[in-house]
């Protein structure tokens, strides 16, 4: 079994962050591990407060995983301050894992900030060059590239600018745009587009975390980047299509829809066949 590590914030409501990552890893048949960099008191409607874990403890968590367990991929999510970024970057440079997927989380689905505004420069300088693939949504890509994104051509231009910051590839997610849900992958040489019909729902809490975790899991399982992105989008689309109306705000995606629909039945059929 492949092993995938999430380095991110904890969402006590279970829809995003570490909790979404571990659910996604399990749904993809990989063993999930976690390093918590921030504890976020949030729900589907608002972020109440954030408490960052000390840089020393962040580094010790990463050491605990890497000194004992082989890591086939790493997903990095919420890094709220430059101190968190520096701690994570130091250890990624030391251990040099393959398949590093970084989701530059800046805002919760309800619009509450999850990264200090002044930390964007540190993200660009310290974290982005460590990414095998970066997965910003449109507002995040606008912040990183310094340009407005109004169409697919703008997404491609922004992807080129972000890729020039040192990451190997960029997937700009089009969930915040109008029309069909278009994601664009730039691998440093060519563009690949992934497009699906937009699902009309407010229940999309944790979709960015889920997508980046799905990409990491697919890469750990040996998929090419193009196939990993395609399969991750399919997985997230299914999760959104069957999203859960939990809470008073933006409910979570359904990470285990296929398992709930087919998993136990399949296990029972295997038992009956014995």
Order of alpha helices (4+ residues) and beta strands (2+ residues): beta-alpha-beta-beta-alpha-beta-alpha-beta-beta-alpha-alpha-beta-beta-beta-alpha-alpha-alpha
